[in-house]
Amino acid sequence: MSAKYKVLLTDYAWPSIEPERQVLSEISAELIVAETGTEAELTDLAPQADGILTTWAQVTAGVIKAAEKCKAIARCGVGVDNIDIGTATALGIVVANVPAYCIDEVSDHAMALLLACARKIATLNHHAKNRNWDREVGPPMRRIRGQTLGIIGLGKIGGTIASKAQAFGLNVIAYDPYISQQRFQALGVKSVDLPELLAQSDFITIHTPLTAETQQMLGEEEFRQMKPTAYVINTARGDIIDTVALHKAMDEGWITGAGLDVLPQEPPDVDEPLLNLENTILTPHAAFLSNESVYDLQVSAASSVARVLTGRRPESVVNPEVLESPALRATSLSTPK
C-alpha cells in the first residue's frame, strides 16, 4: 500500500533513524532522507513533502516556498535559528520544536563545565600528563560554596541548573525579562538586570535561544563589566557570544576563563584562536547528548509532524500565531492531551 504522506528528513546526527520511521509509519507516512542537506537538494525534494524534519540543515525561504504541500516543519532540537520562521508562518506552516528533551543533559553539562573551570580540571590534567606535577599552574582556586552563579535565561534548563548549583552552595541570580517573578521566587533565585548579573557573578551560564535580541549578547562591553576572576559557560548557541571579544577578554585578563560547548562555526576552523587558549575548555556541541535524550528527541520531533498531518496540535508550537491564520495549511488542530 502506498504511503499517505511523505516527510522530508533534511539531516540527522545519530546512528539510526528507525525511531522516526516507526512513529511516521503509524500514520502511513514515508520518510524521504536527504543525502547532502544542501539547499539545492532540499529545494528539489521539498515539493513532495507533507512535512519536514530538520536538525542542523538550513531550511531557507527557498526550501519552504518549494514545499508547496508542507503543513509542518519540526526541529530535532530546541533552537530554531536554522528555519526561516517568517516564511513558514506567512505560508501557513506550523513550526514545532522539542524544548524539553535534554534538560538534565544540558544542565549537567553546564554544571560540569563550571566545576571543571573552577577546579582547573583540564589544565591540571594536561600538565600532569605532560609530567608536570604542579598543582599551582593556572589561576588560584577558590571554594565554590558561597560564590555567585549568574544565569542568563531562566527557562526549563536555566531553572534546572539553578537547583543543581544551589546544591553546591552557590548563590544564584538570573536575568530573564520574559520570566515571571513568581518563577524566580519559586526557584529561590534573585532577579537582576544584565549589568548587575555581569558585575556580581563569579560564573555566568547562558541558557537562552539565539534570536535577533540575543545575537552577540555578550561582547566587549559586557566582558569589561565582569569580574577579572569570572568564568563564562555557554551550552546554548555559539552566536550569543562575540568570540573575538571573548578571546580578547581572556587573553588580556578581563575574565579568567570559559567553558564552551558551542561556537559560531561548528566545527571551528583549525586556526580558531580559542583553540589555543589554555583557559578555555571546549566540547563539540555534546551537551544534549545521551542515549535517552537522542531517542526522546527523535520520537518527539517525528510525533510533532505526525500530529499536524493528522489534525492535532504539536506539544510545542514555535509560531502559535499561525494557528489562527487564514493561511494555515493544516486542518483545524485539536489541543494536545
C-alpha positions in Angstrom: 0.0 0.0 0.0 1.4 3.4 -1.0 2.2 5.9 1.8 -0.4 8.5 2.6 2.2 11.2 3.5 5.8 11.9 2.7 8.1 13.6 5.3 11.5 15.0 4.3 14.4 14.4 6.7 16.9 17.1 5.9 19.8 15.7 8.0 20.4 13.8 11.3 23.2 13.3 13.8 22.6 9.8 15.2 23.3 6.2 14.0 19.7 5.1 13.3 16.5 6.8 12.1 14.4 3.9 13.0 12.5 5.8 15.8 11.4 8.4 13.2 10.4 5.7 10.7 8.4 3.9 13.4 6.5 7.0 14.5 5.7 8.0 11.0 4.7 4.5 9.9 1.8 4.7 12.3 0.2 7.4 10.2 1.3 5.8 6.9 4.0 8.3 6.2 7.1 7.6 4.2 10.4 9.1 5.3 12.5 10.7 2.5 16.1 11.1 3.6 18.2 13.8 2.0 21.8 12.8 1.2 23.6 16.1 1.5 21.2 18.5 3.1 22.3 21.3 0.8 19.8 24.0 -0.2 19.7 22.8 -3.8 18.9 19.2 -2.8 16.3 20.2 -0.3 14.6 22.5 -2.8 14.4 19.6 -5.2 12.9 17.3 -2.7 10.6 19.7 -0.9 7.7 19.7 -3.4 6.7 16.2 -2.5 6.9 16.8 1.3 3.9 17.0 3.5 6.2 17.6 6.5 9.8 18.4 7.1 12.1 17.1 9.9 15.4 19.0 10.4 18.4 19.0 12.7 21.2 21.3 11.5 20.4 21.9 7.8 19.2 25.3 6.8 15.5 25.3 6.0 15.6 28.5 4.0 12.9 30.6 2.5 13.6 29.0 -0.9 13.2 25.5 0.5 10.0 26.4 2.3 8.5 28.1 -0.7 9.3 25.0 -2.8 7.4 22.8 -0.2 4.0 23.6 -1.6 2.2 20.8 0.3 4.1 21.1 3.6 2.0 21.6 6.7 4.6 21.2 9.4 8.3 21.7 10.0 9.8 20.2 13.2 13.2 20.9 14.5 15.1 18.0 16.2 16.2 20.2 19.0 15.3 23.3 21.0 16.7 26.2 18.9 15.0 27.0 15.5 17.5 29.5 14.1 18.1 27.3 11.1 14.5 27.6 10.0 13.0 30.7 8.3 10.1 31.1 10.7 8.7 34.2 9.0 8.3 32.5 5.6 6.8 29.4 7.2 4.3 31.4 9.2 3.3 33.5 6.1 2.7 30.3 4.2 0.6 28.8 6.9 3.1 26.1 8.0 3.3 25.1 11.7 6.8 25.1 13.1 7.5 22.9 16.1 10.5 22.1 18.3 11.4 19.8 21.2 12.1 22.1 24.1 12.2 19.6 26.9 14.2 16.6 25.7 17.6 17.3 27.2 17.0 19.4 30.3 19.1 17.1 32.5 21.8 16.5 30.0 22.4 20.2 29.2 22.2 21.4 32.8 24.5 18.6 33.9 27.0 19.6 31.1 26.9 23.2 32.1 27.5 22.3 35.7 30.3 20.0 34.6 32.0 22.9 32.7 31.5 25.2 35.7 33.2 22.7 38.0 35.9 21.9 35.5 36.7 25.6 35.2 36.5 26.2 39.0 38.8 23.2 39.8 41.1 23.7 36.8 40.5 20.1 35.7 41.5 20.4 32.1 44.7 22.5 32.9 45.8 20.2 35.7 45.1 17.1 33.6 47.1 18.5 30.7 50.1 19.4 32.9 50.0 16.2 34.9 50.0 14.0 31.7 53.0 16.0 30.5 55.0 15.1 33.7 54.4 18.5 35.3 53.2 17.6 38.8 52.4 21.2 39.7 49.0 22.0 41.3 49.7 25.7 41.2 49.5 26.1 37.4 46.8 28.4 36.2 44.7 30.8 38.4 44.3 30.3 42.1 41.4 28.1 43.1 38.6 29.4 45.3 36.0 27.4 47.3 32.8 27.1 45.1 30.4 27.3 48.0 29.5 31.0 48.6 30.3 32.1 45.1 27.7 33.6 42.7 26.3 32.0 39.6 24.5 34.2 37.1 22.1 32.5 34.8 21.1 34.2 31.6 17.7 32.7 30.7 15.7 31.0 33.4 13.6 28.7 31.3 13.5 24.9 31.7 17.2 24.3 31.5 18.1 27.5 33.4 15.8 26.6 36.2 17.2 23.1 36.4 20.8 24.3 36.7 19.7 26.8 39.4 18.7 23.9 41.7 21.8 21.9 40.9 24.0 24.9 41.6 22.3 25.7 44.8 23.1 22.1 46.0 26.8 23.1 45.6 26.2 26.1 47.8 26.3 28.7 45.0 24.3 31.8 45.3 22.1 32.0 42.2 21.0 35.2 40.4 19.4 35.4 37.0 18.5 37.7 34.2 15.3 36.9 32.2 12.9 39.7 31.3 10.4 37.1 30.0 10.0 35.1 33.2 7.5 35.9 36.0 8.7 37.0 39.4 6.7 34.0 40.8 9.1 31.6 39.0 12.1 33.4 40.4 10.7 33.2 43.9 9.7 29.5 43.4 13.3 28.7 42.4 14.9 30.8 45.2 16.7 32.8 42.5 17.2 36.6 42.7 16.1 38.6 39.7 18.6 41.1 38.4 19.2 43.1 35.3 22.0 42.2 32.9 24.6 44.7 34.1 24.1 43.7 37.7 24.4 40.0 36.8 27.7 40.7 34.9 29.1 42.7 37.8 28.2 40.3 40.6 28.7 36.8 39.1 31.7 34.6 39.6 30.3 32.2 36.9 27.9 33.1 34.1 26.0 30.4 32.3 23.9 31.0 29.2 20.5 29.3 28.6 18.7 31.5 26.1 17.7 30.8 22.5 19.5 32.6 19.6 17.4 35.4 18.4 17.9 38.9 17.0 17.9 40.1 20.6 20.5 37.7 21.9 22.8 37.7 18.8 26.3 38.5 20.2 24.6 39.4 23.5 28.0 39.2 25.3 30.6 41.3 23.6 33.5 43.5 24.6 31.3 45.9 26.6 29.8 43.1 28.6 33.1 41.3 29.2 34.6 44.6 30.6 31.8 44.7 33.2 32.6 41.2 34.6 34.9 40.3 37.4 38.5 39.5 36.4 38.0 36.2 38.2 34.8 35.3 36.3 34.2 32.3 34.1 31.6 32.2 31.2 29.8 29.0 30.4 27.9 28.5 27.1 25.8 25.4 26.2 23.2 27.4 24.3 24.2 28.8 20.9 27.7 30.0 19.8 26.5 33.2 18.2 25.2 34.5 21.6 28.8 35.3 22.4 31.1 37.6 20.3 34.0 35.1 20.3 36.5 37.6 19.1 35.7 39.8 22.1 35.8 36.7 24.3 39.3 35.7 23.1 40.4 39.3 23.8 38.8 39.3 27.3 40.6 36.1 28.3 43.9 36.9 26.6 44.1 40.3 28.3 42.8 39.1 31.6 39.4 40.9 31.8 38.0 37.5 32.8 39.6 34.3 33.9 38.2 31.6 31.5 35.4 30.0 29.7 33.7 26.6 29.2 32.1 26.3 25.8 30.1 23.6 24.2 29.1 25.7 21.2 30.8 28.1 18.8 29.5 30.3 15.9 31.1 27.9 13.4 31.0 24.2 14.1 33.4 22.5 13.6 35.7 25.5 14.0 38.5 26.4 11.6 41.8 24.8 12.6 43.2 28.3 13.2 40.3 29.3 15.6 42.1 31.4 18.2 40.1 30.0 21.1 41.6 26.6 20.5 45.0 27.9 21.6 44.0 29.3 25.0 44.6 27.1 28.0 41.9 28.9 30.0 39.2 27.7 27.5 37.5 24.3 27.9 35.8 23.2 24.6 33.5 20.3 24.0 32.0 19.6 20.5 28.3 20.6 20.9 27.8 17.5 23.1 25.7 18.9 26.0 22.5 17.5 24.7 23.8 14.0 24.2 22.8 10.8 25.9 21.2 7.6 24.5 18.0 8.5 26.3 17.8 12.2 25.2 18.5 11.3 21.5 15.7 8.7 21.5 13.3 11.2 23.1 14.3 13.8 20.6 13.7 11.6 17.5 10.3 10.4 18.7 9.1 13.8 19.8 10.1 15.6 16.6 8.6 13.0 14.4 5.5 13.0 16.6 5.1 16.7 16.1 4.9 16.3 12.3 2.6 13.3 12.6 0.2 15.2 14.9 -0.1 18.1 12.4 -0.7 15.8 9.5 -3.5 14.1 11.4 -5.2 17.2 12.6 -3.7 17.5 16.1 -1.7 20.3 17.6 2.0 19.5 18.5 3.2 19.8 22.1 5.4 22.8 21.3 4.5 25.3 18.5 7.1 27.9 17.8 4.8 30.2 15.8 1.4 29.9 17.5 0.1 32.9 15.5 -0.1 30.6 12.5 -2.9 28.6 14.2 -5.2 31.5 13.8 -4.0 32.4 10.4 -6.4 32.1 7.3 -3.3 30.7 5.5 -3.0 27.7 7.9 -2.5 24.7 5.6 -3.3 22.1 8.2 -6.9 21.3 9.1 -8.1 22.7 12.4 -5.7 21.4 15.0 -7.1 20.0 18.3 -5.3 20.8 21.5 -2.9 18.0 22.6 -4.0 15.9 25.6 
